[in-house]
Every structure is written in C-alpha cells, then in structure tokens.
Amino acid sequence: MTDKAHAPNRIAAFFLIAYAFSWLFWIPQALAANGLAIPQGLAAFLSSPLNVAAFGPLVAALILSFADGGWKAVGALLKRGVDFRFRKVWLIPIVLVPLVIFAGGVLLSVAVGATPLDTSVLSNPPFAIIAIVAILLTGGPLQEEFGWRGYALPRLQGRFNALAASLILGILWWLWHLPLAFIPGRFMASGVGLFLALAPEIILTSVLFTWVYNNTGGSVLAALLFHTFMNWSIWLVLPGMQVNLAIIGFTVLLLAVAVAVVVARWGAARLSR
C-alpha cells in the first residue's frame, strides 16, 4: 500500500488516538468536578498539573510516526521542533499577530466595559517574560503542536488545499477541547454555550497556524512559538484566562480580518508564496 493510499487511515487514527488519550483523563475529571464520586487519589491526580490529558496530540503523533518509520521517524518529528532554519522575518508575525488579535480582542472588550482590566501581569515585566517559557512547556504548545501541525496538517494538506485542510483541522481541534467546557477553572469552563461560541475563533486561528507553518517550510518550532505567543497574549491582559462572549466576539472579528487578508494575499491553495 502506498503512503498516499493509507494516508486517510493515518489521519483518522491520529484523531482517534489523540481524542481517546485526552478524553480518558478529561472526562473523569469533568464528571468528578460535577459530583461523581471517584477515589480521592485519582481525583487529586486529575485536578493537578500532573494530569497528562493535553498530551493526546503528541502521543498520537509519536505512536503513528513510529508506525510509519520507527525511531528514525520519531526523531525526525521531534527535530522539527528545534529546527530554527526558517526565515527569521517570520518571527515578527509569530509574535505580533497574536498580540494584535488575542490581546486586542480582550482590550476591545475592556474598552466597551464588558471585561475588567487586570494589569497584574503587565505591571511585572520579568514575570511576564519568564512565563513565555512556562507556557511553551506546560500551557499547550508542546503538548499539541507536534500533533496538530507536525503530524496531522501535512497529511490533510496532502488531500485538501491549505484552506480546506486548515478548516478541517480547526473543527477537530476545537471539538477535542469539549470536556474542558465542564471542568470548573479551565479556560473553556463556562458551559456548552461559550464552547460553541469559541468554534469560529479556534477554526479561524487554525488558518493562521497553517499560514505560519507553510511559510516557514513546515516548521513545528514556528507552530510551537505561534501557539505560545497566542496563549501568552491572552494571559497578559486576562490573567484569569476566563473568556466571555464579548472577548470572543472581538477576537473573531480581528481573526476574520486577518484570515481574509491572508487568503487574499497568499491564496487558499497553499496559504504561502
């Protein structure tokens, strides 16, 4: 069987493993948070920073990379996370685009009185700078990007154009977060309504990830950094990381403008020059 022939099976397997691994830990945590009695030790583990649920995409990528080509393929995937050979000019959008869109969405919500301004992070620059590394390693990028962009995206782009692949990945990336809507204290923990409102934000963000990924020669490191600065930009002006509909609305508006510009200038077929 050729690589092209088994690609759909690999794509399906990736999402199945990523969801299964993450939901195996998130669903019991959500049930416990909503009153289900589970052993105290398990409940403590699930609610602690040691919960490994977010590693689902990474685990799926490593398993399938090994199935595709053994340890050599695993090593090749991991090396893409430290490969700094992309054009350094792309560090500018990697840092600034998230600040404009995600911090901008929060600040617009603050400006109309829908969200209180919290300057606790902004008033402590050393803490804010150190947090970039913490977010990279523990706040989602490391756990997710080897999977979403490192493994799934190139295979989706082997079957669809860049825009369509981005939208498909964005939908599945969004749905992967579903159990978090029912875990108090988590970023999406305001119920199904807010979770549904986040769909266009995550799906549009997926297009920008593909734009960065394709223009940096398929750099997983670029995706890691873009994800880091996305989360960091929100946290700078919203330390509690609890979004509301106003923040989502303004962020989606800014994202829609950015995606429209990217598609018009770089083209839907490849989102790159």
Secondary structure, DSSP 4 states (H G I P E B T S, - for coil): --HHHHHHHHHHHHHHHHHHHHHHHHHHHHHHHTT----HHHHHHHTSTT--GGGHHHHHHHHHHHHHHHHHHHHHHHHTTS---S-GGGHHHHHHHHIIIIIHHHHHHHHTTSS----TTTT-HHHHHHHHHHHHHHSSHHHHHHHIIIIIHHHHHTTS-HHHHHHHHHHHHHHHTGGGGGSTTSTT-S-HHHHHHHHHHHHHHHHHHHHHHHHTTS-HHHHHHHHHHHHHHHHHH-TT----HHHHHHHHHHHHHHHHHHHHHH-TTTS--
